Amino acid sequence: QVQLVESGGGLVQAGGSLRLSCAASGRTFSSYAMGWFRQAPGKEREIVAGMSRSGSRTYYADSVKGRFTISRDNAKNTMYLQMNSLKPEDTAVYYCAAGSGSYYTLNEYDYWGQGTQVTVSS
């Protein structure tokens, strides 16, 4: 079992940056693949970035490649999403998640945080 809490969301202007954090407790962080997801009003939840259990493989949605970077610090049981060059279309609730299956597939994730709002103004 793992519990996840996101933080770091907020309001920024287009072109700005934010760093989201996901603090984990419970079973050791390194036991799980980790991912970041987002959901805008009226839209389906989608994967933004994922990382394998070992940290050796990553996945990024085409819409964020070159702008977002996923990382994890197992010693601190914390995962991060560095978001640069933010666009208004990045506005959404962002969730971190953990799972025992494929790191690049949404329905393979088992545990979810409560979400943190990211709003990017024009």
Salt bridges, closest charged atoms under 4 A:
GLU46 OE2 - ARG38 NE 2.97
ASP62 OD1 - LYS65 NZ 3.13
ASP90 OD1 - ARG38 NH1 2.94
ASP90 OD2 - ARG67 NH1 2.76
